[in-house]
């Protein structure tokens, strides 16, 4: 348990909570580092198979950079705060993570907060959630992957409509546009996020990692034949050599629940 980031383990599931509700869970360098450390631990731990990230309190998931902290730091030292190598929230540059991460968006997700959610594999949103990339309204531009990820997830004209205006989008609209997976009443958010996590955990973790890696690596390859046959997918190879590929068909034949080993 860190000062700015709470971590809970429940079996194969890890839940990470951004803990700066007094500033709408905005992040400064110390909070970013704690989040990066938490996801480093998640990536390295073979006993953890799925993660959920959410925000403390009822108002915000994360509102991005703590602009007040950054402004005061630059005024005092002239230095620009740096993000950890794995990116904002320890996630936006984490391209090598094959384990799935679910964003449970409990309120405002703006700027870097929206970019953290976009870096996750599934977004489950409270019906109070609001999304935006408002950086142009304060003379900035989204620099943690939002400008690249959003147009890959929804039609270009809808993405440009959001990014060129900085407008706010409700959870329901986000679901219609396609970047939100599911919307639920606010008090059901974490139960719904855990339900998604548990459904993933019913599957072989080797298969889940292979699926995520193939999907993410092939997104940027325009030629289908190249994406299917000419790229290296180590997680897929690991899956084909794993005990789980024996256990799955055997459990099906014996009409029982599989006992996944994750290796």
C-alpha positions as CSV (number, residue, x, y, z in Angstrom):
1,X,0.0,0.0,0.0
2,X,1.6,3.3,-1.1
3,X,0.8,6.9,-0.3
4,X,-0.8,7.7,-3.6
5,X,-1.7,4.2,-4.9
6,X,-3.6,1.4,-3.2
7,X,-3.0,-2.3,-4.2
8,X,-5.2,-5.2,-3.2
9,X,-4.8,-8.8,-4.2
10,X,-7.7,-11.3,-4.4
11,X,-6.5,-14.6,-5.8
12,X,-5.3,-14.1,-9.3
13,X,-6.7,-10.5,-9.4
14,X,-4.9,-7.3,-8.5
15,X,-6.9,-4.0,-8.0
16,X,-5.0,-0.8,-8.2
17,X,-6.6,2.4,-6.8
18,X,-5.3,5.9,-7.5
19,X,-5.5,7.6,-4.1
20,X,-5.5,11.4,-4.6
21,X,-9.2,12.2,-4.4
22,X,-8.5,15.6,-2.9
23,X,-7.2,16.7,-6.4
24,X,-9.6,14.5,-8.4
25,X,-6.9,11.8,-8.6
26,X,-4.6,14.0,-10.7
27,X,-1.1,12.6,-10.8
28,X,2.3,14.1,-9.9
29,X,5.6,12.3,-10.4
30,X,5.5,10.5,-7.1
31,X,2.0,9.1,-7.8
32,X,3.1,8.1,-11.3
33,X,6.1,6.2,-9.9
34,X,3.9,4.4,-7.4
35,X,1.5,3.3,-10.2
36,X,4.4,2.2,-12.4
37,X,5.9,0.2,-9.5
38,X,2.5,-1.5,-8.9
39,X,2.2,-2.5,-12.6
40,X,5.8,-3.7,-12.7
41,X,4.9,-6.0,-9.8
42,X,1.8,-7.2,-11.6
43,X,3.7,-7.9,-14.8
44,X,6.4,-9.8,-12.9
45,X,4.2,-11.9,-10.6
46,X,3.2,-15.3,-12.2
47,X,0.4,-15.7,-9.6
48,X,-1.4,-12.5,-10.9
49,X,-3.3,-12.9,-14.1
50,X,-5.7,-9.8,-14.4
51,X,-5.6,-6.3,-13.0
52,X,-8.3,-3.6,-12.4
53,X,-7.4,0.1,-12.1
54,X,-9.8,2.6,-10.6
55,X,-9.8,5.9,-8.7
56,X,-10.6,6.7,-5.1
57,X,-13.8,8.5,-4.2
58,X,-17.0,9.1,-6.2
59,X,-15.9,12.0,-8.4
60,X,-12.9,11.1,-10.5
61,X,-11.1,8.2,-12.0
62,X,-8.1,10.5,-12.9
63,X,-8.0,14.0,-14.2
64,X,-4.5,13.7,-15.7
65,X,-1.5,15.8,-14.7
66,X,-1.6,17.7,-11.5
67,X,-1.2,21.0,-13.3
68,X,-0.9,23.0,-10.1
69,X,2.0,20.9,-8.8
70,X,3.7,21.0,-12.2
71,X,3.3,24.8,-12.4
72,X,4.7,25.3,-8.9
73,X,7.6,23.0,-9.6
74,X,8.6,24.8,-12.8
75,X,8.3,28.2,-11.1
76,X,10.6,27.1,-8.3
77,X,13.1,25.0,-10.3
78,X,12.5,25.5,-14.0
79,X,12.3,21.8,-14.3
80,X,9.6,19.9,-16.2
81,X,8.3,16.8,-14.3
82,X,9.1,13.5,-16.0
83,X,6.9,10.5,-16.3
84,X,8.3,7.0,-15.6
85,X,9.6,5.0,-18.6
86,X,6.3,3.0,-18.7
87,X,4.3,6.2,-19.2
88,X,1.6,8.1,-17.5
89,X,0.1,6.1,-14.7
90,X,2.7,3.5,-15.4
91,X,0.6,2.2,-18.2
92,X,0.5,4.4,-21.3
93,X,3.9,3.2,-22.6
94,X,3.7,-0.4,-21.3
95,X,3.5,-2.0,-24.7
96,X,5.0,-5.3,-23.5
97,X,2.3,-6.2,-21.0
98,X,0.4,-9.4,-22.2
99,X,-1.8,-9.6,-19.1
100,X,-5.2,-7.9,-19.4
101,X,-6.0,-4.7,-17.5
102,X,-9.5,-3.4,-16.9
103,X,-10.3,0.3,-16.2
104,X,-13.1,0.8,-13.8
105,X,-13.9,4.4,-14.5
106,X,-15.8,5.8,-11.5
107,X,-16.0,9.5,-12.5
108,X,-14.1,12.0,-14.5
109,X,-11.5,10.6,-16.8
110,X,-9.8,13.5,-18.6
111,X,-6.5,14.2,-20.2
112,X,-3.9,11.7,-18.9
113,X,-6.7,9.9,-17.0
114,X,-8.6,9.2,-20.2
115,X,-5.3,8.1,-21.7
116,X,-4.7,5.6,-18.8
117,X,-8.2,4.2,-19.5
118,X,-7.5,3.9,-23.3
119,X,-4.3,2.0,-22.5
120,X,-6.4,-0.7,-20.7
121,X,-8.0,-3.6,-22.5
122,X,-11.5,-3.1,-21.2
123,X,-13.2,0.0,-20.0
124,X,-16.1,-0.5,-17.6
125,X,-17.7,2.9,-16.8
126,X,-20.0,4.2,-14.1
127,X,-23.0,6.0,-15.5
128,X,-21.5,9.1,-13.9
129,X,-18.2,8.8,-15.8
130,X,-17.1,11.6,-18.2
131,X,-14.3,11.4,-20.8
132,X,-12.3,14.1,-22.6
133,X,-9.0,15.1,-24.0
134,X,-9.2,18.8,-23.1
135,X,-5.6,19.7,-23.5
136,X,-6.1,22.2,-26.4
137,X,-8.2,24.3,-24.1
138,X,-5.2,25.0,-21.9
139,X,-2.6,25.3,-24.7
140,X,-1.4,21.7,-24.6
141,X,-2.0,18.4,-26.5
142,X,-2.5,14.9,-25.3
143,X,0.9,13.4,-25.1
144,X,0.4,10.0,-23.5
145,X,-1.1,8.1,-26.4
146,X,-4.6,9.5,-26.5
147,X,-4.1,11.1,-29.9
148,X,-2.9,7.7,-31.3
149,X,-5.2,5.3,-29.4
150,X,-8.6,7.0,-29.7
151,X,-8.6,7.1,-33.6
152,X,-7.7,3.4,-33.6
153,X,-10.7,2.6,-31.4
154,X,-13.5,4.7,-32.9
155,X,-14.2,6.2,-36.4
156,X,-11.8,9.0,-37.2
157,X,-14.3,11.8,-37.6
158,X,-15.8,11.0,-34.2
159,X,-12.3,10.9,-32.7
160,X,-11.4,14.2,-34.3
161,X,-14.6,15.7,-33.1
162,X,-13.6,14.9,-29.5
163,X,-9.9,15.8,-29.8
164,X,-10.2,19.1,-31.7
165,X,-12.8,20.5,-29.3
166,X,-11.8,18.9,-26.0
167,X,-15.5,18.2,-25.4
168,X,-16.8,16.0,-22.7
169,X,-18.3,12.7,-23.6
170,X,-20.6,10.8,-21.2
171,X,-20.2,7.1,-20.5
172,X,-23.3,6.3,-22.6
173,X,-21.9,8.2,-25.6
174,X,-18.5,6.6,-25.1
175,X,-20.2,3.2,-25.3
176,X,-22.1,4.1,-28.5
177,X,-18.9,5.4,-30.0
178,X,-17.1,2.2,-29.1
179,X,-14.3,3.1,-26.6
180,X,-16.3,2.1,-23.5
181,X,-17.0,-1.6,-23.1
182,X,-19.9,-1.4,-20.6
183,X,-21.8,1.2,-18.6
184,X,-23.4,0.3,-15.2
185,X,-25.0,2.2,-12.3
186,X,-22.4,3.9,-10.2
187,X,-22.9,1.6,-7.2
188,X,-22.4,-1.5,-9.4
189,X,-19.1,-0.4,-11.0
190,X,-16.6,-2.5,-9.1
191,X,-18.9,-5.5,-9.0
192,X,-19.1,-5.3,-12.8
193,X,-15.4,-4.8,-13.2
194,X,-14.8,-7.9,-11.1
195,X,-17.4,-9.8,-13.1
196,X,-15.4,-9.1,-16.3
197,X,-12.2,-10.0,-14.5
198,X,-13.7,-13.3,-13.3
199,X,-14.9,-14.2,-16.8
200,X,-11.4,-13.7,-18.1
201,X,-10.0,-15.8,-15.2
202,X,-12.3,-18.7,-16.4
203,X,-10.1,-18.8,-19.5
204,X,-6.6,-20.1,-19.8
205,X,-4.2,-17.3,-18.9
206,X,-1.9,-18.5,-21.7
207,X,-4.7,-18.1,-24.2
208,X,-5.6,-14.7,-22.9
209,X,-2.0,-13.5,-23.2
210,X,-1.6,-14.9,-26.7
211,X,-4.9,-13.3,-27.7
212,X,-3.9,-9.9,-26.4
213,X,-0.4,-10.0,-27.9
214,X,-1.6,-11.0,-31.3
215,X,-4.4,-8.4,-31.4
216,X,-2.2,-5.5,-30.3
217,X,0.8,-6.4,-32.4
218,X,-1.2,-6.9,-35.5
219,X,-3.3,-3.7,-35.3
220,X,-0.5,-1.7,-36.9
221,X,0.0,-4.1,-39.8
222,X,-2.2,-3.2,-42.8
223,X,-1.6,-6.5,-44.7
224,X,-3.7,-9.3,-43.3
225,X,-1.3,-12.0,-44.6
226,X,1.7,-10.3,-42.9
227,X,-0.2,-10.0,-39.7
228,X,-1.2,-13.6,-39.7
229,X,2.0,-15.3,-40.9
230,X,5.0,-13.0,-40.8
231,X,5.0,-11.5,-37.3
232,X,6.5,-13.0,-34.2
233,X,4.0,-13.7,-31.4
234,X,6.0,-15.2,-28.5
235,X,2.9,-15.4,-26.2
236,X,1.2,-17.5,-28.9
237,X,4.2,-19.8,-29.1
238,X,4.2,-20.1,-25.3
239,X,0.6,-21.0,-25.3
240,X,1.0,-23.8,-27.9
241,X,3.8,-25.3,-25.7
242,X,1.9,-25.0,-22.4
243,X,0.3,-27.5,-20.1
244,X,-2.9,-25.6,-20.5
245,X,-3.3,-26.8,-24.1
246,X,-3.5,-30.3,-22.7
247,X,-5.7,-29.4,-19.7
248,X,-8.3,-27.5,-21.7
249,X,-9.4,-30.2,-24.1
250,X,-9.0,-32.9,-21.4
251,X,-11.3,-31.0,-19.0
252,X,-13.8,-30.5,-21.8
253,X,-13.9,-34.2,-22.6
254,X,-14.2,-35.1,-18.9
255,X,-17.0,-32.4,-18.5
256,X,-15.2,-30.6,-15.6
257,X,-13.8,-27.2,-14.9
258,X,-10.2,-26.9,-16.1
259,X,-7.5,-26.3,-13.6
260,X,-5.3,-23.8,-15.4
261,X,-1.6,-23.7,-14.6
262,X,-0.7,-20.6,-16.6
263,X,2.4,-22.3,-18.0
